[in-house]
Amino acid sequence: MAPLPNAELVQTSLQLYRYLLRCCRQLPQENIRQHYRHAIRQSFKVHADEDNPERIQQIIKRAIEDADWVMNK
């Protein structure tokens, strides 16, 4: 299963959040979708107070790589 197009356009945490939730819609089983939606929401809450732009970009890059891995699993 291929990841969604335009991952390279994700620049903000809100764009990342939306991108990851859209990726979840492509997962085959409802229980898997629920698990990853929950994980995305929790991660978003944990990193909500991050204010270092470099760290935010690292988080975005890693999250997209992880989403690609999950989608190809």
PDB file as gemmi writes it, atoms N, CA and C in Angstrom:
CRYST1    1.000    1.000    1.000  90.00  90.00  90.00 P 1                      
ATOM      1  N   MET A   1       0.857  -1.170   0.000  1.00  0.00           N  
ATOM      2  CA  MET A   1       0.000   0.000   0.000  1.00  0.00           C  
ATOM      3  C   MET A   1       0.903   1.232   0.000  1.00  0.00           C  
ATOM      4  N   ALA A   2       0.734   2.072  -0.962  1.00  0.00           N  
ATOM      5  CA  ALA A   2       1.583   3.253  -1.095  1.00  0.00           C  
ATOM      6  C   ALA A   2       1.125   4.354  -0.157  1.00  0.00           C  
ATOM      7  N   PRO A   3       2.067   5.148   0.347  1.00  0.00           N  
ATOM      8  CA  PRO A   3       1.682   6.292   1.188  1.00  0.00           C  
ATOM      9  C   PRO A   3       0.977   7.345   0.330  1.00  0.00           C  
ATOM     10  N   LEU A   4       0.359   8.265   0.980  1.00  0.00           N  
ATOM     11  CA  LEU A   4      -0.325   9.328   0.261  1.00  0.00           C  
ATOM     12  C   LEU A   4       0.680  10.213  -0.465  1.00  0.00           C  
ATOM     13  N   PRO A   5       0.288  10.767  -1.586  1.00  0.00           N  
ATOM     14  CA  PRO A   5       1.179  11.687  -2.291  1.00  0.00           C  
ATOM     15  C   PRO A   5       1.320  12.998  -1.524  1.00  0.00           C  
ATOM     16  N   ASN A   6       2.303  13.757  -1.886  1.00  0.00           N  
ATOM     17  CA  ASN A   6       2.542  15.097  -1.343  1.00  0.00           C  
ATOM     18  C   ASN A   6       3.053  15.105   0.094  1.00  0.00           C  
ATOM     19  N   ALA A   7       3.661  14.022   0.539  1.00  0.00           N  
ATOM     20  CA  ALA A   7       4.230  14.010   1.882  1.00  0.00           C  
ATOM     21  C   ALA A   7       5.314  15.071   2.014  1.00  0.00           C  
ATOM     22  N   GLU A   8       5.980  15.377   0.909  1.00  0.00           N  
ATOM     23  CA  GLU A   8       7.049  16.382   0.946  1.00  0.00           C  
ATOM     24  C   GLU A   8       6.515  17.788   1.187  1.00  0.00           C  
ATOM     25  N   LEU A   9       5.214  17.984   1.046  1.00  0.00           N  
ATOM     26  CA  LEU A   9       4.619  19.303   1.272  1.00  0.00           C  
ATOM     27  C   LEU A   9       4.278  19.559   2.730  1.00  0.00           C  
ATOM     28  N   VAL A  10       4.359  18.541   3.565  1.00  0.00           N  
ATOM     29  CA  VAL A  10       4.028  18.679   4.989  1.00  0.00           C  
ATOM     30  C   VAL A  10       5.111  19.519   5.661  1.00  0.00           C  
ATOM     31  N   GLN A  11       4.722  20.679   6.203  1.00  0.00           N  
ATOM     32  CA  GLN A  11       5.674  21.588   6.833  1.00  0.00           C  
ATOM     33  C   GLN A  11       5.320  21.935   8.274  1.00  0.00           C  
ATOM     34  N   THR A  12       4.066  21.784   8.657  1.00  0.00           N  
ATOM     35  CA  THR A  12       3.654  22.158  10.006  1.00  0.00           C  
ATOM     36  C   THR A  12       3.103  20.943  10.733  1.00  0.00           C  
ATOM     37  N   SER A  13       2.982  21.071  12.034  1.00  0.00           N  
ATOM     38  CA  SER A  13       2.473  19.961  12.830  1.00  0.00           C  
ATOM     39  C   SER A  13       1.013  19.658  12.496  1.00  0.00           C  
ATOM     40  N   LEU A  14       0.226  20.666  12.208  1.00  0.00           N  
ATOM     41  CA  LEU A  14      -1.170  20.444  11.842  1.00  0.00           C  
ATOM     42  C   LEU A  14      -1.271  19.717  10.493  1.00  0.00           C  
ATOM     43  N   GLN A  15      -0.445  20.100   9.537  1.00  0.00           N  
ATOM     44  CA  GLN A  15      -0.415  19.403   8.249  1.00  0.00           C  
ATOM     45  C   GLN A  15      -0.001  17.948   8.439  1.00  0.00           C  
ATOM     46  N   LEU A  16       0.962  17.720   9.311  1.00  0.00           N  
ATOM     47  CA  LEU A  16       1.397  16.353   9.603  1.00  0.00           C  
ATOM     48  C   LEU A  16       0.261  15.550  10.212  1.00  0.00           C  
ATOM     49  N   TYR A  17      -0.424  16.123  11.172  1.00  0.00           N  
ATOM     50  CA  TYR A  17      -1.535  15.462  11.846  1.00  0.00           C  
ATOM     51  C   TYR A  17      -2.597  15.038  10.828  1.00  0.00           C  
ATOM     52  N   ARG A  18      -2.970  15.951   9.952  1.00  0.00           N  
ATOM     53  CA  ARG A  18      -3.970  15.648   8.929  1.00  0.00           C  
ATOM     54  C   ARG A  18      -3.469  14.583   7.957  1.00  0.00           C  
ATOM     55  N   TYR A  19      -2.214  14.693   7.544  1.00  0.00           N  
ATOM     56  CA  TYR A  19      -1.621  13.717   6.628  1.00  0.00           C  
ATOM     57  C   TYR A  19      -1.662  12.317   7.238  1.00  0.00           C  
ATOM     58  N   LEU A  20      -1.263  12.202   8.495  1.00  0.00           N  
ATOM     59  CA  LEU A  20      -1.230  10.896   9.144  1.00  0.00           C  
ATOM     60  C   LEU A  20      -2.633  10.313   9.316  1.00  0.00           C  
ATOM     61  N   LEU A  21      -3.598  11.144   9.655  1.00  0.00           N  
ATOM     62  CA  LEU A  21      -4.973  10.650   9.772  1.00  0.00           C  
ATOM     63  C   LEU A  21      -5.516  10.194   8.422  1.00  0.00           C  
ATOM     64  N   ARG A  22      -5.143  10.893   7.349  1.00  0.00           N  
ATOM     65  CA  ARG A  22      -5.560  10.444   6.012  1.00  0.00           C  
ATOM     66  C   ARG A  22      -4.899   9.114   5.665  1.00  0.00           C  
ATOM     67  N   CYS A  23      -3.658   8.924   6.067  1.00  0.00           N  
ATOM     68  CA  CYS A  23      -2.982   7.643   5.839  1.00  0.00           C  
ATOM     69  C   CYS A  23      -3.736   6.517   6.549  1.00  0.00           C  
ATOM     70  N   CYS A  24      -4.227   6.788   7.735  1.00  0.00           N  
ATOM     71  CA  CYS A  24      -4.956   5.766   8.498  1.00  0.00           C  
ATOM     72  C   CYS A  24      -6.180   5.261   7.748  1.00  0.00           C  
ATOM     73  N   ARG A  25      -6.806   6.120   6.987  1.00  0.00           N  
ATOM     74  CA  ARG A  25      -8.004   5.717   6.241  1.00  0.00           C  
ATOM     75  C   ARG A  25      -7.711   4.611   5.238  1.00  0.00           C  
ATOM     76  N   GLN A  26      -6.445   4.494   4.815  1.00  0.00           N  
ATOM     77  CA  GLN A  26      -6.082   3.494   3.819  1.00  0.00           C  
ATOM     78  C   GLN A  26      -5.762   2.133   4.438  1.00  0.00           C  
ATOM     79  N   LEU A  27      -5.660   2.068   5.744  1.00  0.00           N  
ATOM     80  CA  LEU A  27      -5.335   0.800   6.394  1.00  0.00           C  
ATOM     81  C   LEU A  27      -6.506  -0.169   6.264  1.00  0.00           C  
ATOM     82  N   PRO A  28      -6.218  -1.462   6.146  1.00  0.00           N  
ATOM     83  CA  PRO A  28      -7.262  -2.424   5.771  1.00  0.00           C  
ATOM     84  C   PRO A  28      -8.293  -2.767   6.846  1.00  0.00           C  
ATOM     85  N   GLN A  29      -7.919  -2.799   8.099  1.00  0.00           N  
ATOM     86  CA  GLN A  29      -8.847  -3.244   9.140  1.00  0.00           C  
ATOM     87  C   GLN A  29      -9.169  -2.112  10.107  1.00  0.00           C  
ATOM     88  N   GLU A  30     -10.412  -2.100  10.578  1.00  0.00           N  
ATOM     89  CA  GLU A  30     -10.863  -1.030  11.470  1.00  0.00           C  
ATOM     90  C   GLU A  30     -10.070  -0.991  12.775  1.00  0.00           C  
ATOM     91  N   ASN A  31      -9.763  -2.144  13.353  1.00  0.00           N  
ATOM     92  CA  ASN A  31      -9.021  -2.142  14.619  1.00  0.00           C  
ATOM     93  C   ASN A  31      -7.608  -1.596  14.432  1.00  0.00           C  
ATOM     94  N   ILE A  32      -7.011  -1.827  13.289  1.00  0.00           N  
ATOM     95  CA  ILE A  32      -5.683  -1.263  13.005  1.00  0.00           C  
ATOM     96  C   ILE A  32      -5.795   0.249  12.834  1.00  0.00           C  
ATOM     97  N   ARG A  33      -6.828   0.688  12.111  1.00  0.00           N  
ATOM     98  CA  ARG A  33      -7.035   2.139  11.927  1.00  0.00           C  
ATOM     99  C   ARG A  33      -7.226   2.830  13.272  1.00  0.00           C  
ATOM    100  N   GLN A  34      -8.028   2.234  14.152  1.00  0.00           N  
ATOM    101  CA  GLN A  34      -8.259   2.823  15.476  1.00  0.00           C  
ATOM    102  C   GLN A  34      -6.969   2.908  16.274  1.00  0.00           C  
ATOM    103  N   HIS A  35      -6.168   1.863  16.218  1.00  0.00           N  
ATOM    104  CA  HIS A  35      -4.904   1.839  16.964  1.00  0.00           C  
ATOM    105  C   HIS A  35      -3.993   2.987  16.513  1.00  0.00           C  
ATOM    106  N   TYR A  36      -3.801   3.130  15.205  1.00  0.00           N  
ATOM    107  CA  TYR A  36      -2.906   4.169  14.710  1.00  0.00           C  
ATOM    108  C   TYR A  36      -3.484   5.567  14.887  1.00  0.00           C  
ATOM    109  N   ARG A  37      -4.814   5.732  14.765  1.00  0.00           N  
ATOM    110  CA  ARG A  37      -5.412   7.050  15.042  1.00  0.00           C  
ATOM    111  C   ARG A  37      -5.155   7.463  16.485  1.00  0.00           C  
ATOM    112  N   HIS A  38      -5.314   6.511  17.396  1.00  0.00           N  
ATOM    113  CA  HIS A  38      -5.054   6.794  18.808  1.00  0.00           C  
ATOM    114  C   HIS A  38      -3.584   7.176  19.015  1.00  0.00           C  
ATOM    115  N   ALA A  39      -2.682   6.422  18.410  1.00  0.00           N  
ATOM    116  CA  ALA A  39      -1.251   6.702  18.549  1.00  0.00           C  
ATOM    117  C   ALA A  39      -0.899   8.083  17.982  1.00  0.00           C  
ATOM    118  N   ILE A  40      -1.509   8.452  16.867  1.00  0.00           N  
ATOM    119  CA  ILE A  40      -1.254   9.761  16.255  1.00  0.00           C  
ATOM    120  C   ILE A  40      -1.730  10.872  17.181  1.00  0.00           C  
ATOM    121  N   ARG A  41      -2.925  10.717  17.735  1.00  0.00           N  
ATOM    122  CA  ARG A  41      -3.460  11.745  18.646  1.00  0.00           C  
ATOM    123  C   ARG A  41      -2.594  11.889  19.891  1.00  0.00           C  
ATOM    124  N   GLN A  42      -2.169  10.776  20.451  1.00  0.00           N  
ATOM    125  CA  GLN A  42      -1.324  10.825  21.647  1.00  0.00           C  
ATOM    126  C   GLN A  42       0.007  11.504  21.349  1.00  0.00           C  
ATOM    127  N   SER A  43       0.606  11.152  20.233  1.00  0.00           N  
ATOM    128  CA  SER A  43       1.886  11.753  19.862  1.00  0.00           C  
ATOM    129  C   SER A  43       1.732  13.253  19.622  1.00  0.00           C  
ATOM    130  N   PHE A  44       0.631  13.650  18.996  1.00  0.00           N  
ATOM    131  CA  PHE A  44       0.375  15.066  18.756  1.00  0.00           C  
ATOM    132  C   PHE A  44       0.276  15.818  20.076  1.00  0.00           C  
ATOM    133  N   LYS A  45      -0.415  15.228  21.050  1.00  0.00           N  
ATOM    134  CA  LYS A  45      -0.552  15.859  22.369  1.00  0.00           C  
ATOM    135  C   LYS A  45       0.789  15.945  23.087  1.00  0.00           C  
ATOM    136  N   VAL A  46       1.591  14.908  22.998  1.00  0.00           N  
ATOM    137  CA  VAL A  46       2.891  14.884  23.674  1.00  0.00           C  
ATOM    138  C   VAL A  46       3.811  15.968  23.132  1.00  0.00           C  
ATOM    139  N   HIS A  47       3.768  16.191  21.820  1.00  0.00           N  
ATOM    140  CA  HIS A  47       4.685  17.146  21.190  1.00  0.00           C  
ATOM    141  C   HIS A  47       4.052  18.515  20.965  1.00  0.00           C  
ATOM    142  N   ALA A  48       2.878  18.763  21.515  1.00  0.00           N  
ATOM    143  CA  ALA A  48       2.164  20.018  21.272  1.00  0.00           C  
ATOM    144  C   ALA A  48       2.924  21.248  21.758  1.00  0.00           C  
ATOM    145  N   ASP A  49       3.744  21.102  22.785  1.00  0.00           N  
ATOM    146  CA  ASP A  49       4.458  22.266  23.325  1.00  0.00           C  
ATOM    147  C   ASP A  49       5.850  22.450  22.728  1.00  0.00           C  
ATOM    148  N   GLU A  50       6.187  21.664  21.733  1.00  0.00           N  
ATOM    149  CA  GLU A  50       7.500  21.778  21.082  1.00  0.00           C  
ATOM    150  C   GLU A  50       7.573  23.098  20.327  1.00  0.00           C  
ATOM    151  N   ASP A  51       8.637  23.877  20.567  1.00  0.00           N  
ATOM    152  CA  ASP A  51       8.756  25.173  19.906  1.00  0.00           C  
ATOM    153  C   ASP A  51      10.058  25.346  19.124  1.00  0.00           C  
ATOM    154  N   ASN A  52      10.922  24.347  19.145  1.00  0.00           N  
ATOM    155  CA  ASN A  52      12.169  24.405  18.393  1.00  0.00           C  
ATOM    156  C   ASN A  52      11.895  23.991  16.942  1.00  0.00           C  
ATOM    157  N   PRO A  53      12.065  24.912  15.980  1.00  0.00           N  
ATOM    158  CA  PRO A  53      11.750  24.602  14.577  1.00  0.00           C  
ATOM    159  C   PRO A  53      12.540  23.409  14.023  1.00  0.00           C  
ATOM    160  N   GLU A  54      13.796  23.288  14.410  1.00  0.00           N  
ATOM    161  CA  GLU A  54      14.603  22.162  13.931  1.00  0.00           C  
ATOM    162  C   GLU A  54      14.047  20.847  14.463  1.00  0.00           C  
ATOM    163  N   ARG A  55      13.684  20.822  15.723  1.00  0.00           N  
ATOM    164  CA  ARG A  55      13.126  19.611  16.331  1.00  0.00           C  
ATOM    165  C   ARG A  55      11.784  19.261  15.692  1.00  0.00           C  
ATOM    166  N   ILE A  56      10.970  20.266  15.397  1.00  0.00           N  
ATOM    167  CA  ILE A  56       9.683  20.029  14.750  1.00  0.00           C  
ATOM    168  C   ILE A  56       9.894  19.379  13.384  1.00  0.00           C  
ATOM    169  N   GLN A  57      10.859  19.885  12.622  1.00  0.00           N  
ATOM    170  CA  GLN A  57      11.143  19.295  11.314  1.00  0.00           C  
ATOM    171  C   GLN A  57      11.654  17.851  11.444  1.00  0.00           C  
ATOM    172  N   GLN A  58      12.456  17.576  12.480  1.00  0.00           N  
ATOM    173  CA  GLN A  58      12.912  16.201  12.726  1.00  0.00           C  
ATOM    174  C   GLN A  58      11.728  15.286  13.024  1.00  0.00           C  
ATOM    175  N   ILE A  59      10.802  15.761  13.845  1.00  0.00           N  
ATOM    176  CA  ILE A  59       9.615  14.973  14.202  1.00  0.00           C  
ATOM    177  C   ILE A  59       8.776  14.706  12.963  1.00  0.00           C  
ATOM    178  N   ILE A  60       8.591  15.721  12.126  1.00  0.00           N  
ATOM    179  CA  ILE A  60       7.804  15.567  10.905  1.00  0.00           C  
ATOM    180  C   ILE A  60       8.447  14.540   9.989  1.00  0.00           C  
ATOM    181  N   LYS A  61       9.748  14.664   9.795  1.00  0.00           N  
ATOM    182  CA  LYS A  61      10.464  13.730   8.914  1.00  0.00           C  
ATOM    183  C   LYS A  61      10.340  12.303   9.420  1.00  0.00           C  
ATOM    184  N   ARG A  62      10.562  12.105  10.702  1.00  0.00           N  
ATOM    185  CA  ARG A  62      10.488  10.765  11.282  1.00  0.00           C  
ATOM    186  C   ARG A  62       9.064  10.204  11.211  1.00  0.00           C  
ATOM    187  N   ALA A  63       8.065  11.030  11.459  1.00  0.00           N  
ATOM    188  CA  ALA A  63       6.678  10.571  11.424  1.00  0.00           C  
ATOM    189  C   ALA A  63       6.281  10.134  10.018  1.00  0.00           C  
ATOM    190  N   ILE A  64       6.731  10.853   9.005  1.00  0.00           N  
ATOM    191  CA  ILE A  64       6.417  10.478   7.625  1.00  0.00           C  
ATOM    192  C   ILE A  64       7.123   9.175   7.261  1.00  0.00           C  
ATOM    193  N   GLU A  65       8.376   9.023   7.693  1.00  0.00           N  
ATOM    194  CA  GLU A  65       9.096   7.769   7.445  1.00  0.00           C  
ATOM    195  C   GLU A  65       8.383   6.604   8.125  1.00  0.00           C  
ATOM    196  N   ASP A  66       7.951   6.813   9.359  1.00  0.00           N  
ATOM    197  CA  ASP A  66       7.230   5.765  10.080  1.00  0.00           C  
ATOM    198  C   ASP A  66       5.898   5.433   9.392  1.00  0.00           C  
ATOM    199  N   ALA A  67       5.203   6.454   8.915  1.00  0.00           N  
ATOM    200  CA  ALA A  67       3.929   6.225   8.217  1.00  0.00           C  
ATOM    201  C   ALA A  67       4.164   5.431   6.940  1.00  0.00           C  
ATOM    202  N   ASP A  68       5.227   5.750   6.218  1.00  0.00           N  
ATOM    203  CA  ASP A  68       5.556   4.994   5.010  1.00  0.00           C  
ATOM    204  C   ASP A  68       5.804   3.533   5.354  1.00  0.00           C  
ATOM    205  N   TRP A  69       6.522   3.297   6.438  1.00  0.00           N  
ATOM    206  CA  TRP A  69       6.806   1.919   6.865  1.00  0.00           C  
ATOM    207  C   TRP A  69       5.511   1.182   7.198  1.00  0.00           C  
ATOM    208  N   VAL A  70       4.634   1.825   7.951  1.00  0.00           N  
ATOM    209  CA  VAL A  70       3.368   1.192   8.340  1.00  0.00           C  
ATOM    210  C   VAL A  70       2.525   0.900   7.094  1.00  0.00           C  
ATOM    211  N   MET A  71       2.477   1.842   6.180  1.00  0.00           N  
ATOM    212  CA  MET A  71       1.650   1.666   4.984  1.00  0.00           C  
ATOM    213  C   MET A  71       2.183   0.543   4.094  1.00  0.00           C  
ATOM    214  N   ASN A  72       3.484   0.298   4.125  1.00  0.00           N  
ATOM    215  CA  ASN A  72       4.083  -0.752   3.293  1.00  0.00           C  
ATOM    216  C   ASN A  72       4.146  -2.099   3.996  1.00  0.00           C  
ATOM    217  N   LYS A  73       3.754  -2.143   5.233  1.00  0.00           N  
ATOM    218  CA  LYS A  73       3.826  -3.368   6.039  1.00  0.00           C  
ATOM    219  C   LYS A  73       2.812  -4.384   5.608  1.00  0.00           C  
TER     220      LYS A  73                                                      
END                                                                             
